[in-house]
Amino acid sequence: GICFPQWLGIVLRRYKEIEWMKFWPRLLFLTFMSILNSLLSLPEYVWFERRIQDTKLEDNPVFILGHPRTGTTLLHNLLALDDERFGSISTTFCCGFPSSFLWLESFGKPLFSGIIDDTRPMDNVKLDFDLPQEDEIATNVLSGGISPYMPLFFMKQEEDYRPYFSFRNSNSNDKQSWA
Protein backbone atom coordinates (compact mmCIF):
# COMPACT_ATOMS: atom_id res chain seq x y z
CA GLY A 1 0.00 0.00 0.00
CA ILE A 2 2.65 2.62 -0.78
CA CYS A 3 1.30 6.03 -1.79
CA PHE A 4 2.65 7.98 -4.74
CA PRO A 5 4.75 10.59 -2.87
CA GLN A 6 6.61 7.85 -0.95
CA TRP A 7 7.03 5.73 -4.10
CA LEU A 8 8.34 8.71 -6.03
CA GLY A 9 10.81 9.43 -3.22
CA ILE A 10 12.21 5.89 -3.42
CA VAL A 11 12.45 6.04 -7.21
CA LEU A 12 14.20 9.43 -7.14
CA ARG A 13 16.64 8.33 -4.41
CA ARG A 14 17.43 4.96 -6.03
CA TYR A 15 16.92 5.57 -9.78
CA LYS A 16 20.54 4.58 -10.56
CA GLU A 17 20.16 1.21 -8.79
CA ILE A 18 16.85 0.27 -10.44
CA GLU A 19 17.09 -2.12 -13.38
CA TRP A 20 14.56 -0.23 -15.52
CA MET A 21 14.59 -2.49 -18.58
CA LYS A 22 14.32 -5.70 -16.60
CA PHE A 23 11.61 -4.59 -14.17
CA TRP A 24 9.60 -2.03 -16.15
CA PRO A 25 6.30 -3.99 -15.87
CA ARG A 26 6.66 -4.21 -12.08
CA LEU A 27 7.66 -0.54 -11.84
CA LEU A 28 4.66 0.47 -13.94
CA PHE A 29 2.36 -1.65 -11.77
CA LEU A 30 3.81 -0.19 -8.54
CA THR A 31 3.41 3.32 -9.92
CA PHE A 32 -0.24 2.63 -10.78
CA MET A 33 -0.85 1.06 -7.35
CA SER A 34 0.82 3.98 -5.57
CA ILE A 35 -1.55 6.39 -7.33
CA LEU A 36 -4.51 4.18 -6.42
CA ASN A 37 -3.34 3.97 -2.79
CA SER A 38 -3.01 7.76 -2.70
CA LEU A 39 -6.59 8.11 -3.86
CA LEU A 40 -7.74 5.49 -1.32
CA SER A 41 -5.99 7.42 1.46
CA LEU A 42 -8.01 10.60 0.88
CA PRO A 43 -11.23 9.41 2.62
CA GLU A 44 -9.18 8.21 5.58
CA TYR A 45 -7.55 11.61 5.91
CA VAL A 46 -10.90 13.43 5.68
CA TRP A 47 -12.92 11.09 7.93
CA PHE A 48 -10.33 9.97 10.49
CA GLU A 49 -7.54 12.56 10.72
CA ARG A 50 -8.80 14.04 14.02
CA ARG A 51 -9.18 10.58 15.62
CA ILE A 52 -5.73 9.58 14.44
CA GLN A 53 -4.18 12.75 15.87
CA ASP A 54 -6.02 12.26 19.19
CA THR A 55 -4.97 8.61 19.59
CA LYS A 56 -3.07 7.97 22.81
CA LEU A 57 -0.08 5.71 22.42
CA GLU A 58 0.93 3.09 24.99
CA ASP A 59 3.35 4.32 27.64
CA ASN A 60 5.33 1.07 27.50
CA PRO A 61 5.30 -0.28 23.94
CA VAL A 62 6.84 -3.66 23.21
CA PHE A 63 9.35 -3.87 20.37
CA ILE A 64 10.40 -7.16 18.81
CA LEU A 65 13.88 -6.83 17.37
CA GLY A 66 15.77 -9.44 15.44
CA HIS A 67 17.22 -10.44 12.14
CA PRO A 68 15.13 -12.23 9.51
CA ARG A 69 14.68 -15.97 10.06
CA THR A 70 15.31 -15.79 13.85
CA GLY A 71 11.75 -16.33 15.12
CA THR A 72 10.48 -12.74 15.33
CA THR A 73 7.32 -13.60 13.37
CA LEU A 74 6.58 -16.53 15.68
CA LEU A 75 7.07 -14.33 18.75
CA HIS A 76 4.90 -11.61 17.23
CA ASN A 77 2.13 -14.11 16.49
CA LEU A 78 2.32 -15.56 20.02
CA LEU A 79 2.04 -12.09 21.61
CA ALA A 80 -0.91 -11.31 19.35
CA LEU A 81 -2.84 -14.15 21.00
CA ASP A 82 -2.96 -12.08 24.23
CA ASP A 83 -5.71 -9.55 23.43
CA GLU A 84 -5.63 -8.09 26.94
CA ARG A 85 -2.04 -6.90 26.84
CA PHE A 86 -1.37 -6.76 23.10
CA GLY A 87 -4.78 -5.97 21.61
CA SER A 88 -3.48 -3.41 19.16
CA ILE A 89 -1.50 -5.78 16.94
CA SER A 90 -1.66 -4.79 13.26
CA THR A 91 -3.17 -7.26 10.82
CA THR A 92 -1.88 -8.12 7.38
CA PHE A 93 -4.60 -5.95 5.84
CA CYS A 94 -3.73 -2.95 8.03
CA CYS A 95 -0.04 -3.26 7.14
CA GLY A 96 -0.84 -3.76 3.47
CA PHE A 97 -3.05 -0.68 3.34
CA PRO A 98 -1.61 1.55 6.09
CA SER A 99 -3.06 4.76 4.63
CA SER A 100 -6.63 3.56 4.16
CA PHE A 101 -7.45 0.53 6.34
CA LEU A 102 -9.75 2.41 8.74
CA TRP A 103 -12.41 2.91 6.07
CA LEU A 104 -11.39 0.28 3.49
CA GLU A 105 -11.03 -2.83 5.64
CA SER A 106 -14.69 -3.92 5.85
CA PHE A 107 -15.15 -4.27 2.10
CA GLY A 108 -11.49 -4.30 1.04
CA LYS A 109 -10.81 -7.73 2.53
CA PRO A 110 -13.42 -9.52 0.39
CA LEU A 111 -12.54 -7.36 -2.62
CA PHE A 112 -8.81 -8.16 -2.48
CA SER A 113 -9.04 -11.71 -1.09
CA GLY A 114 -7.91 -13.17 -4.41
CA ILE A 115 -4.56 -11.37 -4.41
CA ILE A 116 -3.16 -12.92 -1.24
CA ASP A 117 -1.68 -16.42 -1.11
CA ASP A 118 -2.61 -18.89 1.64
CA THR A 119 1.00 -19.04 2.83
CA ARG A 120 4.12 -16.90 2.73
CA PRO A 121 6.42 -17.94 -0.13
CA MET A 122 9.64 -17.99 1.92
CA ASP A 123 8.57 -20.29 4.77
CA ASN A 124 5.05 -21.63 4.15
CA VAL A 125 3.67 -19.80 7.23
CA LYS A 126 -0.09 -19.22 7.02
CA LEU A 127 -1.06 -15.86 5.48
CA ASP A 128 -4.42 -14.15 5.81
CA PHE A 129 -5.65 -10.57 5.96
CA ASP A 130 -6.78 -11.05 9.59
CA LEU A 131 -3.53 -12.53 10.89
CA PRO A 132 -0.96 -10.43 12.77
CA GLN A 133 1.71 -8.76 10.68
CA GLU A 134 4.91 -6.99 11.61
CA ASP A 135 4.32 -3.24 11.73
CA GLU A 136 7.69 -2.65 10.09
CA ILE A 137 6.17 -3.48 6.71
CA ALA A 138 3.68 -0.64 7.09
CA THR A 139 6.33 1.69 8.49
CA ASN A 140 8.58 0.94 5.52
CA VAL A 141 5.74 1.94 3.19
CA LEU A 142 4.68 5.04 5.15
CA SER A 143 8.26 6.30 5.55
CA GLY A 144 9.04 5.95 1.86
CA GLY A 145 11.72 3.34 2.42
CA ILE A 146 13.55 4.89 5.37
CA SER A 147 13.75 1.45 6.90
CA PRO A 148 16.01 -1.54 7.50
CA TYR A 149 13.56 -3.54 5.35
CA MET A 150 14.66 -1.81 2.13
CA PRO A 151 17.69 -4.08 1.54
CA LEU A 152 15.12 -6.74 0.63
CA PHE A 153 14.64 -4.67 -2.53
CA PHE A 154 18.06 -3.01 -2.84
CA MET A 155 20.41 -5.74 -1.62
CA LYS A 156 23.57 -4.24 -3.10
CA GLN A 157 22.89 -1.03 -1.12
CA GLU A 158 22.28 -2.81 2.22
CA GLU A 159 24.94 -0.75 3.95
CA ASP A 160 23.03 2.47 3.14
CA TYR A 161 20.14 1.28 5.31
CA ARG A 162 22.14 0.33 8.41
CA PRO A 163 21.54 3.73 10.11
CA TYR A 164 17.81 2.90 10.28
CA PHE A 165 18.30 0.11 12.80
CA SER A 166 18.80 2.68 15.56
CA PHE A 167 18.67 6.10 13.80
CA ARG A 168 21.76 7.19 15.78
CA ASN A 169 23.68 7.91 12.57
CA SER A 170 20.79 8.96 10.33
CA ASN A 171 20.01 12.49 9.25
CA SER A 172 17.21 14.63 10.70
CA ASN A 173 15.01 14.32 7.58
CA ASP A 174 15.05 10.54 7.86
CA LYS A 175 14.20 10.69 11.56
CA GLN A 176 11.32 13.08 10.80
CA SER A 177 9.80 10.64 8.31
CA TRP A 178 9.16 8.31 11.27
CA ALA A 179 7.67 10.99 13.54
MDAnalysis code that builds the backbone (N, CA, C; Angstrom):
import MDAnalysis as mda
import numpy as np

u = mda.Universe.empty(537, n_residues=179, atom_resindex=np.repeat(np.arange(179), 3), trajectory=True)
u.add_TopologyAttr("name", ["N", "CA", "C"] * 179)
u.add_TopologyAttr("resid", np.arange(1, 180))
u.add_TopologyAttr("resname", ["GLY", "ILE", "CYS", "PHE", "PRO", "GLN", "TRP", "LEU", "GLY", "ILE", "VAL", "LEU", "ARG", "ARG", "TYR", "LYS", "GLU", "ILE", "GLU", "TRP", "MET", "LYS", "PHE", "TRP", "PRO", "ARG", "LEU", "LEU", "PHE", "LEU", "THR", "PHE", "MET", "SER", "ILE", "LEU", "ASN", "SER", "LEU", "LEU", "SER", "LEU", "PRO", "GLU", "TYR", "VAL", "TRP", "PHE", "GLU", "ARG", "ARG", "ILE", "GLN", "ASP", "THR", "LYS", "LEU", "GLU", "ASP", "ASN", "PRO", "VAL", "PHE", "ILE", "LEU", "GLY", "HIS", "PRO", "ARG", "THR", "GLY", "THR", "THR", "LEU", "LEU", "HIS", "ASN", "LEU", "LEU", "ALA", "LEU", "ASP", "ASP", "GLU", "ARG", "PHE", "GLY", "SER", "ILE", "SER", "THR", "THR", "PHE", "CYS", "CYS", "GLY", "PHE", "PRO", "SER", "SER", "PHE", "LEU", "TRP", "LEU", "GLU", "SER", "PHE", "GLY", "LYS", "PRO", "LEU", "PHE", "SER", "GLY", "ILE", "ILE", "ASP", "ASP", "THR", "ARG", "PRO", "MET", "ASP", "ASN", "VAL", "LYS", "LEU", "ASP", "PHE", "ASP", "LEU", "PRO", "GLN", "GLU", "ASP", "GLU", "ILE", "ALA", "THR", "ASN", "VAL", "LEU", "SER", "GLY", "GLY", "ILE", "SER", "PRO", "TYR", "MET", "PRO", "LEU", "PHE", "PHE", "MET", "LYS", "GLN", "GLU", "GLU", "ASP", "TYR", "ARG", "PRO", "TYR", "PHE", "SER", "PHE", "ARG", "ASN", "SER", "ASN", "SER", "ASN", "ASP", "LYS", "GLN", "SER", "TRP", "ALA"])
u.atoms.positions = np.array([
    [0.749, -1.198, 0.000],
    [0.000, 0.000, 0.000],
    [0.800, 1.280, 0.000],
    [1.878, 1.377, -0.743],
    [2.646, 2.619, -0.778],
    [1.893, 3.687, -1.578],
    [1.931, 4.911, -1.087],
    [1.302, 6.032, -1.789],
    [2.315, 6.680, -2.730],
    [1.805, 7.435, -3.688],
    [2.654, 7.978, -4.742],
    [3.799, 8.852, -4.238],
    [3.602, 9.776, -3.300],
    [4.750, 10.588, -2.867],
    [5.900, 9.743, -2.288],
    [5.575, 8.721, -1.518],
    [6.613, 7.852, -0.952],
    [7.286, 7.019, -2.049],
    [6.487, 6.505, -2.987],
    [7.034, 5.728, -4.100],
    [7.957, 6.598, -4.953],
    [7.516, 7.804, -5.240],
    [8.335, 8.714, -6.033],
    [9.649, 9.026, -5.314],
    [9.597, 9.180, -4.000],
    [10.809, 9.428, -3.222],
    [11.808, 8.287, -3.340],
    [11.324, 7.052, -3.271],
    [12.207, 5.892, -3.421],
    [12.807, 5.861, -4.822],
    [11.974, 6.073, -5.827],
    [12.448, 6.042, -7.212],
    [13.501, 7.132, -7.449],
    [13.247, 8.333, -6.938],
    [14.200, 9.426, -7.139],
    [15.512, 9.178, -6.388],
    [15.427, 8.611, -5.180],
    [16.644, 8.325, -4.410],
    [17.450, 7.166, -4.995],
    [16.777, 6.203, -5.598],
    [17.429, 4.963, -6.031],
    [17.371, 4.730, -7.545],
    [17.111, 5.769, -8.343],
    [16.921, 5.566, -9.777],
    [18.137, 4.915, -10.446],
    [19.349, 5.169, -9.952],
    [20.544, 4.578, -10.558],
    [20.647, 3.080, -10.272],
    [20.062, 2.628, -9.156],
    [20.156, 1.215, -8.789],
    [19.015, 0.365, -9.359],
    [18.006, 1.003, -9.908],
    [16.846, 0.272, -10.440],
    [17.169, -0.256, -11.834],
    [16.896, -1.522, -12.062],
    [17.088, -2.121, -13.385],
    [15.823, -1.880, -14.207],
    [15.756, -0.711, -14.832],
    [14.559, -0.232, -15.517],
    [14.086, -1.173, -16.616],
    [14.987, -1.635, -17.457],
    [14.587, -2.486, -18.578],
    [14.092, -3.852, -18.108],
    [14.696, -4.375, -17.092],
    [14.324, -5.695, -16.598],
    [12.994, -5.681, -15.848],
    [12.766, -4.616, -15.057],
    [11.609, -4.595, -14.168],
    [10.551, -3.556, -14.548],
    [10.543, -3.081, -15.785],
    [9.603, -2.026, -16.149],
    [8.140, -2.418, -15.914],
    [7.712, -3.673, -16.158],
    [6.297, -3.986, -15.866],
    [5.966, -3.843, -14.372],
    [6.879, -4.312, -13.524],
    [6.663, -4.212, -12.079],
    [6.668, -2.743, -11.630],
    [7.586, -1.963, -12.182],
    [7.660, -0.537, -11.844],
    [6.399, 0.198, -12.282],
    [5.903, -0.131, -13.456],
    [4.660, 0.473, -13.944],
    [3.486, 0.090, -13.040],
    [3.420, -1.185, -12.659],
    [2.360, -1.655, -11.766],
    [2.439, -0.950, -10.407],
    [3.650, -0.855, -9.837],
    [3.811, -0.188, -8.541],
    [3.450, 1.298, -8.628],
    [3.777, 1.921, -9.735],
    [3.411, 3.322, -9.917],
    [1.893, 3.468, -9.959],
    [1.223, 2.609, -10.724],
    [-0.244, 2.631, -10.775],
    [-0.837, 2.394, -9.389],
    [-0.323, 1.378, -8.681],
    [-0.851, 1.064, -7.353],
    [-0.598, 2.192, -6.357],
    [0.539, 2.871, -6.488],
    [0.824, 3.981, -5.571],
    [-0.156, 5.134, -5.795],
    [-0.543, 5.355, -7.041],
    [-1.548, 6.393, -7.333],
    [-2.897, 5.961, -6.768],
    [-3.264, 4.699, -6.979],
    [-4.512, 4.178, -6.421],
    [-4.513, 4.280, -4.896],
    [-3.426, 3.887, -4.252],
    [-3.343, 3.971, -2.793],
    [-3.431, 5.415, -2.310],
    [-2.885, 6.339, -3.064],
    [-3.006, 7.759, -2.702],
    [-4.457, 8.196, -2.737],
    [-5.168, 7.772, -3.768],
    [-6.595, 8.111, -3.857],
    [-7.384, 7.449, -2.726],
    [-7.053, 6.193, -2.400],
    [-7.738, 5.491, -1.317],
    [-7.457, 6.122, 0.047],
    [-6.336, 6.804, 0.177],
    [-5.990, 7.423, 1.459],
    [-6.766, 8.712, 1.728],
    [-7.314, 9.322, 0.699],
    [-8.013, 10.602, 0.880],
    [-9.214, 10.503, 1.826],
    [-10.112, 9.511, 1.664],
    [-11.227, 9.415, 2.621],
    [-10.751, 9.204, 4.060],
    [-9.699, 8.438, 4.233],
    [-9.180, 8.205, 5.583],
    [-8.710, 9.517, 6.203],
    [-8.022, 10.311, 5.417],
    [-7.553, 11.606, 5.913],
    [-8.740, 12.498, 6.281],
    [-9.747, 12.559, 5.440],
    [-10.901, 13.428, 5.684],
    [-11.722, 12.936, 6.875],
    [-12.010, 11.634, 6.919],
    [-12.916, 11.093, 7.935],
    [-12.248, 10.784, 9.266],
    [-10.959, 10.479, 9.273],
    [-10.331, 9.966, 10.493],
    [-9.143, 10.771, 10.998],
    [-8.744, 11.834, 10.336],
    [-7.537, 12.559, 10.723],
    [-7.579, 13.010, 12.182],
    [-8.692, 13.555, 12.637],
    [-8.805, 14.036, 14.020],
    [-8.635, 12.880, 15.001],
    [-9.306, 11.748, 14.735],
    [-9.184, 10.580, 15.618],
    [-7.758, 10.052, 15.642],
    [-7.109, 10.045, 14.502],
    [-5.725, 9.579, 14.439],
    [-4.839, 10.486, 15.273],
    [-5.003, 11.792, 15.119],
    [-4.182, 12.746, 15.870],
    [-4.435, 12.656, 17.379],
    [-5.662, 12.329, 17.772],
    [-6.024, 12.256, 19.193],
    [-5.732, 10.902, 19.834],
    [-5.244, 9.951, 19.068],
    [-4.970, 8.612, 19.592],
    [-3.841, 8.668, 20.614],
    [-4.080, 8.072, 21.759],
    [-3.069, 7.975, 22.814],
    [-2.255, 6.708, 22.603],
    [-0.957, 6.848, 22.597],
    [-0.076, 5.705, 22.422],
    [0.262, 5.093, 23.771],
    [0.538, 3.806, 23.775],
    [0.930, 3.093, 24.990],
    [2.158, 3.734, 25.610],
    [2.180, 3.797, 26.944],
    [3.352, 4.319, 27.636],
    [4.541, 3.368, 27.553],
    [4.261, 2.081, 27.510],
    [5.330, 1.074, 27.499],
    [5.152, 0.134, 26.305],
    [5.469, 0.610, 25.105],
    [5.305, -0.277, 23.945],
    [6.300, -1.424, 23.983],
    [5.961, -2.501, 23.309],
    [6.841, -3.659, 23.206],
    [7.379, -3.697, 21.783],
    [8.702, -3.765, 21.674],
    [9.346, -3.871, 20.371],
    [9.977, -5.248, 20.244],
    [9.775, -5.877, 19.102],
    [10.400, -7.161, 18.814],
    [11.496, -6.884, 17.801],
    [12.731, -7.092, 18.227],
    [13.877, -6.828, 17.366],
    [14.599, -8.120, 17.052],
    [15.014, -8.266, 15.825],
    [15.774, -9.443, 15.441],
    [16.007, -9.466, 13.950],
    [16.926, -10.286, 13.550],
    [17.223, -10.435, 12.137],
    [16.204, -11.376, 11.507],
    [16.032, -11.293, 10.186],
    [15.126, -12.230, 9.506],
    [15.519, -13.681, 9.789],
    [14.511, -14.531, 9.865],
    [14.677, -15.966, 10.057],
    [15.149, -16.335, 11.456],
    [14.880, -15.478, 12.477],
    [15.309, -15.792, 13.846],
    [14.133, -16.007, 14.794],
    [12.901, -16.056, 14.277],
    [11.746, -16.331, 15.124],
    [10.942, -15.103, 15.523],
    [11.226, -13.953, 14.950],
    [10.478, -12.742, 15.333],
    [9.010, -12.841, 14.936],
    [8.722, -13.444, 13.792],
    [7.323, -13.599, 13.368],
    [6.578, -14.523, 14.331],
    [7.202, -15.605, 14.719],
    [6.581, -16.527, 15.678],
    [6.299, -15.807, 16.996],
    [7.269, -15.069, 17.505],
    [7.071, -14.331, 18.752],
    [5.958, -13.298, 18.597],
    [5.948, -12.593, 17.499],
    [4.900, -11.607, 17.230],
    [3.522, -12.272, 17.232],
    [3.415, -13.407, 16.553],
    [2.132, -14.114, 16.493],
    [1.705, -14.635, 17.857],
    [2.650, -15.088, 18.669],
    [2.317, -15.557, 20.017],
    [1.821, -14.404, 20.894],
    [2.489, -13.257, 20.833],
    [2.045, -12.090, 21.611],
    [0.662, -11.628, 21.161],
    [0.383, -11.739, 19.882],
    [-0.911, -11.308, 19.350],
    [-2.068, -12.135, 19.894],
    [-1.784, -13.321, 20.410],
    [-2.836, -14.151, 21.003],
    [-3.355, -13.566, 22.320],
    [-2.589, -12.688, 22.955],
    [-2.963, -12.078, 24.227],
    [-3.643, -10.730, 23.958],
    [-4.950, -10.770, 23.745],
    [-5.710, -9.550, 23.427],
    [-5.682, -8.528, 24.556],
    [-5.593, -8.997, 25.796],
    [-5.634, -8.091, 26.937],
    [-4.419, -7.173, 26.989],
    [-3.244, -7.724, 26.757],
    [-2.036, -6.901, 26.837],
    [-1.527, -6.411, 25.489],
    [-1.876, -7.119, 24.423],
    [-1.367, -6.764, 23.095],
    [-2.514, -6.695, 22.092],
    [-3.583, -6.038, 22.455],
    [-4.780, -5.974, 21.615],
    [-4.661, -5.083, 20.390],
    [-3.601, -4.322, 20.288],
    [-3.479, -3.406, 19.158],
    [-2.476, -3.889, 18.116],
    [-2.397, -5.189, 17.944],
    [-1.503, -5.777, 16.939],
    [-2.073, -5.483, 15.550],
    [-1.222, -5.071, 14.633],
    [-1.658, -4.792, 13.263],
    [-1.869, -6.095, 12.499],
    [-2.890, -6.105, 11.672],
    [-3.167, -7.256, 10.824],
    [-2.467, -7.089, 9.479],
    [-2.470, -8.159, 8.717],
    [-1.878, -8.121, 7.378],
    [-2.569, -7.065, 6.526],
    [-3.893, -6.949, 6.632],
    [-4.605, -5.947, 5.842],
    [-4.196, -4.538, 6.253],
    [-4.115, -4.290, 7.551],
    [-3.726, -2.954, 8.029],
    [-2.324, -2.585, 7.559],
    [-1.406, -3.541, 7.600],
    [-0.039, -3.262, 7.145],
    [0.036, -3.133, 5.635],
    [-0.820, -3.848, 4.930],
    [-0.835, -3.761, 3.471],
    [-1.461, -2.483, 2.944],
    [-2.376, -1.917, 3.722],
    [-3.054, -0.678, 3.341],
    [-2.975, 0.322, 4.495],
    [-1.760, 0.730, 4.882],
    [-1.611, 1.554, 6.087],
    [-2.207, 2.953, 5.984],
    [-2.513, 3.409, 4.788],
    [-3.064, 4.763, 4.629],
    [-4.568, 4.768, 4.426],
    [-5.188, 3.582, 4.446],
    [-6.628, 3.557, 4.160],
    [-7.399, 2.455, 4.877],
    [-6.762, 1.694, 5.766],
    [-7.448, 0.532, 6.341],
    [-8.633, 0.896, 7.226],
    [-8.655, 2.079, 7.824],
    [-9.752, 2.414, 8.735],
    [-11.103, 2.432, 8.025],
    [-11.130, 2.884, 6.797],
    [-12.405, 2.907, 6.070],
    [-12.509, 1.786, 5.041],
    [-11.389, 1.249, 4.586],
    [-11.385, 0.280, 3.495],
    [-11.516, -1.167, 3.954],
    [-11.158, -1.440, 5.192],
    [-11.029, -2.827, 5.645],
    [-12.304, -3.653, 5.490],
    [-13.459, -3.108, 5.838],
    [-14.689, -3.916, 5.853],
    [-15.055, -4.475, 4.477],
    [-14.849, -3.721, 3.413],
    [-15.151, -4.269, 2.099],
    [-13.887, -4.546, 1.279],
    [-12.751, -4.059, 1.739],
    [-11.494, -4.305, 1.035],
    [-11.019, -5.739, 1.169],
    [-11.245, -6.335, 2.343],
    [-10.813, -7.726, 2.532],
    [-11.473, -8.657, 1.520],
    [-12.813, -8.635, 1.400],
    [-13.420, -9.519, 0.390],
    [-13.016, -9.133, -1.039],
    [-12.880, -7.842, -1.281],
    [-12.542, -7.363, -2.623],
    [-11.158, -7.838, -3.061],
    [-10.187, -7.804, -2.147],
    [-8.806, -8.158, -2.478],
    [-8.414, -9.571, -2.048],
    [-9.366, -10.380, -1.616],
    [-9.039, -11.712, -1.094],
    [-8.320, -12.587, -2.118],
    [-8.544, -12.355, -3.378],
    [-7.913, -13.169, -4.411],
    [-6.456, -12.843, -4.673],
    [-5.948, -11.748, -4.120],
    [-4.559, -11.365, -4.408],
    [-3.565, -11.859, -3.366],
    [-4.054, -12.474, -2.305],
    [-3.161, -12.918, -1.236],
    [-3.095, -14.445, -1.235],
    [-1.874, -14.962, -1.161],
    [-1.682, -16.417, -1.107],
    [-2.086, -16.947, 0.263],
    [-2.267, -18.256, 0.363],
    [-2.610, -18.889, 1.639],
    [-1.419, -18.967, 2.581],
    [-0.207, -18.957, 2.019],
    [1.003, -19.042, 2.827],
    [2.053, -18.072, 2.288],
    [3.008, -17.744, 3.149],
    [4.122, -16.896, 2.730],
    [5.061, -17.720, 1.853],
    [5.595, -17.145, 0.795],
    [6.420, -17.943, -0.130],
    [7.755, -18.399, 0.469],
    [8.299, -17.664, 1.430],
    [9.638, -17.992, 1.922],
    [9.664, -19.085, 2.971],
    [8.515, -19.326, 3.675],
    [8.567, -20.292, 4.772],
    [7.268, -21.066, 4.979],
    [6.304, -20.881, 4.098],
    [5.048, -21.625, 4.148],
    [4.216, -21.334, 5.400],
    [4.469, -20.216, 6.079],
    [3.669, -19.800, 7.228],
    [2.329, -19.282, 6.708],
    [1.263, -19.617, 7.420],
    [-0.089, -19.216, 7.019],
    [-0.161, -17.700, 6.822],
    [-0.906, -17.277, 5.807],
    [-1.063, -15.863, 5.485],
    [-2.540, -15.582, 5.263],
    [-3.016, -14.528, 5.892],
    [-4.422, -14.153, 5.810],
    [-4.524, -12.684, 6.186],
    [-5.497, -11.990, 5.650],
    [-5.653, -10.565, 5.956],
    [-5.895, -10.295, 7.438],
    [-6.464, -11.259, 8.172],
    [-6.778, -11.047, 9.586],
    [-5.667, -11.480, 10.539],
    [-4.621, -12.082, 10.034],
    [-3.527, -12.530, 10.895],
    [-2.610, -11.367, 11.262],
    [-1.896, -11.481, 12.378],
    [-0.958, -10.430, 12.768],
    [0.143, -10.266, 11.721],
    [0.618, -9.054, 11.611],
    [1.707, -8.762, 10.678],
    [2.653, -7.773, 11.339],
    [3.929, -7.910, 11.043],
    [4.907, -6.988, 11.607],
    [4.634, -5.569, 11.126],
    [4.602, -4.637, 12.054],
    [4.322, -3.242, 11.733],
    [5.389, -2.631, 10.851],
    [6.583, -3.204, 10.862],
    [7.694, -2.646, 10.089],
    [7.363, -2.585, 8.604],
    [6.553, -3.509, 8.125],
    [6.173, -3.482, 6.714],
    [5.400, -2.206, 6.413],
    [4.449, -1.868, 7.276],
    [3.683, -0.635, 7.086],
    [4.564, 0.592, 7.266],
    [5.449, 0.548, 8.248],
    [6.334, 1.690, 8.493],
    [7.271, 1.910, 7.311],
    [7.736, 0.830, 6.704],
    [8.577, 0.941, 5.519],
    [7.821, 1.672, 4.411],
    [6.563, 1.315, 4.223],
    [5.741, 1.944, 3.187],
    [5.459, 3.410, 3.525],
    [5.045, 3.672, 4.757],
    [4.684, 5.036, 5.151],
    [5.880, 5.982, 5.166],
    [7.062, 5.453, 5.470],
    [8.256, 6.304, 5.546],
    [8.922, 6.490, 4.193],
    [8.421, 5.842, 3.173],
    [9.042, 5.955, 1.863],
    [10.376, 5.240, 1.782],
    [10.512, 4.151, 2.518],
    [11.716, 3.337, 2.422],
    [12.835, 3.723, 3.361],
    [12.549, 4.554, 4.349],
    [13.550, 4.894, 5.366],
    [13.450, 3.789, 6.424],
    [14.020, 2.634, 6.098],
    [13.753, 1.451, 6.898],
    [14.815, 0.383, 6.671],
    [15.095, -0.422, 7.709],
    [16.010, -1.541, 7.504],
    [15.432, -2.637, 6.612],
    [14.153, -2.553, 6.248],
    [13.560, -3.540, 5.347],
    [13.927, -3.300, 3.880],
    [14.389, -2.126, 3.528],
    [14.661, -1.810, 2.130],
    [15.745, -2.664, 1.481],
    [16.732, -3.196, 2.219],
    [17.686, -4.080, 1.540],
    [17.042, -5.320, 0.926],
    [15.821, -5.649, 1.306],
    [15.123, -6.735, 0.629],
    [14.920, -6.403, -0.847],
    [14.857, -5.118, -1.161],
    [14.640, -4.666, -2.533],
    [15.920, -4.135, -3.178],
    [16.802, -3.564, -2.353],
    [18.063, -3.008, -2.835],
    [19.219, -3.674, -2.075],
    [19.448, -4.940, -2.379],
    [20.412, -5.738, -1.619],
    [21.836, -5.214, -1.741],
    [22.201, -4.725, -2.914],
    [23.566, -4.235, -3.103],
    [23.820, -2.954, -2.308],
    [22.764, -2.271, -1.883],
    [22.890, -1.032, -1.120],
    [22.555, -1.240, 0.355],
    [22.648, -2.481, 0.838],
    [22.282, -2.806, 2.217],
    [22.958, -1.887, 3.224],
    [24.203, -1.578, 3.007],
    [24.944, -0.747, 3.952],
    [24.311, 0.643, 4.127],
    [23.676, 1.154, 3.068],
    [23.031, 2.471, 3.137],
    [21.882, 2.501, 4.144],
    [21.307, 1.335, 4.435],
    [20.135, 1.279, 5.312],
    [20.484, 0.924, 6.756],
    [21.738, 0.678, 7.050],
    [22.140, 0.333, 8.413],
    [21.805, 1.418, 9.437],
    [21.888, 2.707, 9.098],
    [21.541, 3.726, 10.106],
    [20.099, 3.627, 10.614],
    [19.223, 2.955, 9.887],
    [17.813, 2.904, 10.277],
    [17.511, 1.832, 11.317],
    [18.519, 1.058, 11.709],
    [18.301, 0.107, 12.798],
    [18.181, 0.824, 14.137],
    [18.882, 1.929, 14.298],
    [18.801, 2.681, 15.559],
    [18.554, 4.169, 15.355],
    [18.793, 4.688, 14.164],
    [18.668, 6.100, 13.803],
    [19.732, 6.980, 14.459],
    [20.703, 6.391, 15.153],
    [21.758, 7.193, 15.776],
    [22.592, 7.943, 14.737],
    [22.837, 7.308, 13.603],
    [23.679, 7.914, 12.572],
    [22.891, 8.347, 11.337],
    [21.591, 8.520, 11.479],
    [20.789, 8.958, 10.335],
    [20.566, 10.475, 10.403],
    [20.196, 11.046, 9.271],
    [20.006, 12.494, 9.249],
    [18.627, 12.885, 9.798],
    [18.447, 14.151, 10.065],
    [17.214, 14.629, 10.704],
    [15.991, 14.441, 9.804],
    [16.147, 14.546, 8.483],
    [15.008, 14.322, 7.581],
    [14.516, 12.881, 7.664],
    [15.451, 11.942, 7.734],
    [15.054, 10.539, 7.860],
    [14.347, 10.277, 9.181],
    [14.847, 10.850, 10.245],
    [14.205, 10.694, 11.561],
    [12.788, 11.284, 11.526],
    [12.625, 12.415, 10.867],
    [11.324, 13.082, 10.798],
    [10.293, 12.237, 10.044],
    [10.741, 11.448, 9.078],
    [9.801, 10.636, 8.311],
    [9.146, 9.557, 9.188],
    [9.726, 9.280, 10.338],
    [9.155, 8.306, 11.274],
    [8.335, 8.975, 12.371],
    [8.360, 10.274, 12.450],
    [7.672, 10.989, 13.542],
    [6.191, 11.111, 13.288],
])
